[in-house]
Amino acid sequence: MVTGAGRRVGYHIARRLHQDGYTVIAHYRTLTPEIQALAGLGITTLQAELSDSEQILAFVSDLKACCKQFRALIHNASSFEPTSVDLEVAAEQYQQFFSIHMLAPYLINQGLQPWLKGENGEAADIIHITDINVENPTPRFDIYGTTKAGLHNMTLALAKKFAPDIKVNAVAPGPVLFTEAHSDQVKQQMLSETLLAKEGGAEPVYLAVKSLLSNPFITGCSIPVDGGRRLSKR
């Protein structure tokens, strides 16, 4: 199961898992051409608003009704924008980011814990997609960064709590996909702070996910997929 599969990295992860032979359930918030493409491949798609606790719990029920067991849960759904200077707006942002980045993964993980089963006696997997802001936060995105940091801490807590039957790890992307909102100046600044000096693309994130699914002896870790930007990011 992949959350936030309606675009960008989540869509790529869901499509690549399908290509590699997994039966995939793709979550989305808003119907997109990418979700329609996944459905066209035979992938099951489920809609839920993860900023609402009642919808999160309903989504957990839908997942239980959909499958008898899960090999892995991949939490990619995310909300990203700079923190507002207006405190009332910032309060709304914090609630939304907390729900999407922390509450939804927690409730889904807890609700589906008995449904998670590995293969051939090995552990099942939970993978959280976090961010390099967990290590080196950007003040302008402090609400985003602190809620992603909470998801990182949840990775460590649940790795202890769910062992030995479930491995819990994180993948922390850096500049993998620019958006239309990134100006050429911003892109150049980000690349200048990236040791490998290029936009990574979504495939390296998938390769990190796949490596965690394939390795039976890793839990409680975070894999940075950032071209080294965490080391030089200002």
MIGU-653944 format. One record per residue (C-alpha): x negated, y negated, z. Coordinates in steps of 0.5 Angstrom, whole numbers. Layout:
<pts>
+-------+-------+-------+
!    xx !    yy !    zz !
+-------+-------+-------+
!     X !     Y !     Z !
...
+-------+-------+-------+
</pts>
This chain:
<pts>
+-------+-------+-------+
!    xx !    yy !    zz !
+-------+-------+-------+
!     0 !     0 !     0 !
!    -3 !    -7 !    -2 !
!     0 !   -13 !     0 !
!     0 !   -20 !    -4 !
!    -1 !   -16 !   -10 !
!     3 !   -21 !   -14 !
!    -3 !   -25 !   -17 !
!   -11 !   -25 !   -17 !
!   -15 !   -21 !   -12 !
!    -9 !   -17 !   -10 !
!    -6 !   -15 !   -17 !
!   -13 !   -13 !   -19 !
!   -14 !    -8 !   -13 !
!    -7 !    -5 !   -14 !
!    -8 !    -4 !   -21 !
!   -15 !    -1 !   -20 !
!   -12 !     4 !   -15 !
!    -7 !     6 !   -20 !
!   -12 !     7 !   -25 !
!   -17 !    11 !   -20 !
!   -11 !    16 !   -19 !
!    -8 !    13 !   -13 !
!     0 !    13 !   -12 !
!     1 !     5 !   -10 !
!     6 !     1 !    -7 !
!     5 !    -6 !    -9 !
!     8 !   -12 !    -4 !
!    10 !   -19 !    -7 !
!    13 !   -25 !    -4 !
!    15 !   -28 !   -11 !
!    16 !   -24 !   -17 !
!    11 !   -26 !   -22 !
!     9 !   -23 !   -29 !
!     3 !   -19 !   -25 !
!     8 !   -15 !   -21 !
!    12 !   -14 !   -27 !
!     6 !   -11 !   -31 !
!     5 !    -7 !   -24 !
!    12 !    -4 !   -25 !
!    11 !    -3 !   -32 !
!     6 !     2 !   -30 !
!    10 !     6 !   -26 !
!     8 !     3 !   -19 !
!    13 !     2 !   -14 !
!    14 !    -6 !   -12 !
!    17 !    -8 !    -6 !
!    19 !   -16 !    -4 !
!    18 !   -19 !     3 !
!    17 !   -26 !     6 !
!    11 !   -24 !    11 !
!    12 !   -31 !    14 !
!    18 !   -29 !    17 !
!    18 !   -23 !    23 !
!    25 !   -20 !    22 !
!    23 !   -19 !    14 !
!    16 !   -16 !    16 !
!    20 !   -11 !    21 !
!    25 !   -10 !    15 !
!    19 !    -9 !    10 !
!    16 !    -4 !    15 !
!    23 !     0 !    15 !
!    23 !     0 !     7 !
!    16 !     3 !     7 !
!    18 !     8 !    12 !
!    24 !    10 !     7 !
!    19 !    10 !     1 !
!    14 !    14 !     3 !
!    13 !    20 !     8 !
!     6 !    18 !     9 !
!     0 !    13 !     7 !
!    -7 !    14 !     5 !
!    -9 !     7 !     6 !
!    -6 !     0 !     8 !
!    -9 !    -6 !     5 !
!    -8 !   -13 !     7 !
!    -9 !   -18 !     2 !
!    -3 !   -23 !     3 !
!    -6 !   -30 !     4 !
!    -4 !   -37 !     5 !
!    -9 !   -42 !     3 !
!    -9 !   -50 !     4 !
!   -13 !   -55 !     8 !
!   -10 !   -57 !    14 !
!    -5 !   -63 !    14 !
!    -7 !   -69 !    18 !
!     0 !   -69 !    20 !
!     1 !   -65 !    27 !
!     8 !   -63 !    25 !
!     6 !   -61 !    18 !
!     0 !   -57 !    22 !
!     4 !   -54 !    27 !
!     8 !   -51 !    21 !
!     2 !   -49 !    17 !
!    -1 !   -45 !    24 !
!     6 !   -41 !    25 !
!     6 !   -39 !    17 !
!    -2 !   -37 !    17 !
!    -1 !   -34 !    24 !
!     5 !   -30 !    21 !
!     2 !   -28 !    14 !
!    -5 !   -27 !    17 !
!    -4 !   -24 !    23 !
!     3 !   -22 !    25 !
!     5 !   -18 !    19 !
!    -2 !   -14 !    19 !
!    -1 !   -12 !    26 !
!     7 !   -10 !    26 !
!     5 !    -6 !    19 !
!    -1 !    -3 !    22 !
!     3 !    -1 !    29 !
!     9 !     1 !    25 !
!     6 !     5 !    20 !
!     1 !     8 !    25 !
!     4 !    15 !    25 !
!     5 !    15 !    18 !
!    -2 !    14 !    16 !
!    -6 !    21 !    14 !
!   -12 !    22 !    11 !
!   -14 !    27 !     6 !
!   -18 !    34 !     8 !
!   -18 !    33 !    15 !
!   -22 !    26 !    14 !
!   -19 !    19 !    17 !
!   -14 !    15 !    14 !
!   -16 !     7 !    12 !
!   -13 !     0 !    14 !
!   -17 !    -5 !    10 !
!   -16 !   -13 !    12 !
!   -18 !   -18 !     7 !
!   -21 !   -23 !    11 !
!   -26 !   -29 !     9 !
!   -33 !   -31 !    10 !
!   -30 !   -37 !    13 !
!   -29 !   -32 !    19 !
!   -37 !   -33 !    20 !
!   -38 !   -40 !    18 !
!   -31 !   -44 !    18 !
!   -30 !   -50 !    14 !
!   -27 !   -56 !    18 !
!   -22 !   -58 !    13 !
!   -19 !   -51 !    13 !
!   -19 !   -50 !    20 !
!   -12 !   -47 !    21 !
!   -14 !   -42 !    15 !
!   -20 !   -40 !    18 !
!   -18 !   -39 !    25 !
!   -12 !   -34 !    23 !
!   -17 !   -30 !    18 !
!   -22 !   -30 !    24 !
!   -16 !   -27 !    28 !
!   -15 !   -22 !    23 !
!   -23 !   -20 !    23 !
!   -22 !   -19 !    31 !
!   -16 !   -15 !    30 !
!   -20 !   -11 !    25 !
!   -25 !    -9 !    31 !
!   -19 !    -8 !    36 !
!   -15 !    -3 !    32 !
!   -22 !     0 !    30 !
!   -22 !     2 !    37 !
!   -15 !     3 !    38 !
!   -13 !     8 !    32 !
!   -20 !    12 !    33 !
!   -21 !    17 !    31 !
!   -15 !    18 !    26 !
!   -15 !    12 !    23 !
!   -21 !     8 !    20 !
!   -20 !     0 !    21 !
!   -25 !    -5 !    17 !
!   -25 !   -11 !    13 !
!   -27 !   -14 !     7 !
!   -29 !   -22 !     7 !
!   -29 !   -25 !     0 !
!   -33 !   -31 !    -2 !
!   -32 !   -35 !    -9 !
!   -29 !   -29 !   -13 !
!   -24 !   -33 !   -17 !
!   -23 !   -40 !   -18 !
!   -17 !   -43 !   -19 !
!   -14 !   -49 !   -23 !
!   -14 !   -53 !   -17 !
!   -22 !   -53 !   -17 !
!   -25 !   -59 !   -20 !
!   -32 !   -58 !   -24 !
!   -35 !   -62 !   -19 !
!   -32 !   -57 !   -13 !
!   -34 !   -51 !   -17 !
!   -41 !   -53 !   -18 !
!   -42 !   -55 !   -11 !
!   -39 !   -48 !    -9 !
!   -44 !   -44 !   -14 !
!   -50 !   -48 !   -11 !
!   -48 !   -46 !    -4 !
!   -48 !   -38 !    -7 !
!   -55 !   -35 !    -7 !
!   -53 !   -31 !   -13 !
!   -50 !   -37 !   -17 !
!   -44 !   -34 !   -20 !
!   -37 !   -33 !   -19 !
!   -36 !   -26 !   -17 !
!   -29 !   -24 !   -20 !
!   -24 !   -19 !   -17 !
!   -28 !   -13 !   -19 !
!   -33 !   -13 !   -13 !
!   -28 !   -14 !    -8 !
!   -24 !    -8 !   -11 !
!   -31 !    -4 !   -11 !
!   -32 !    -6 !    -3 !
!   -25 !    -3 !    -2 !
!   -26 !     3 !    -6 !
!   -33 !     4 !    -2 !
!   -29 !     4 !     5 !
!   -24 !     9 !     2 !
!   -29 !    14 !     0 !
!   -34 !    13 !     6 !
!   -31 !    17 !    12 !
!   -36 !    15 !    17 !
!   -35 !     7 !    17 !
!   -30 !     3 !    22 !
!   -30 !    -3 !    25 !
!   -34 !    -7 !    20 !
!   -34 !   -13 !    15 !
!   -37 !   -12 !     8 !
!   -38 !   -19 !     5 !
!   -37 !   -20 !    -2 !
!   -39 !   -27 !    -3 !
!   -46 !   -27 !    -7 !
!   -49 !   -29 !    -1 !
!   -45 !   -36 !     0 !
!   -44 !   -34 !     8 !
!   -52 !   -35 !     9 !
!   -52 !   -42 !     5 !
!   -45 !   -45 !     6 !
!   -46 !   -52 !     9 !
+-------+-------+-------+
</pts>
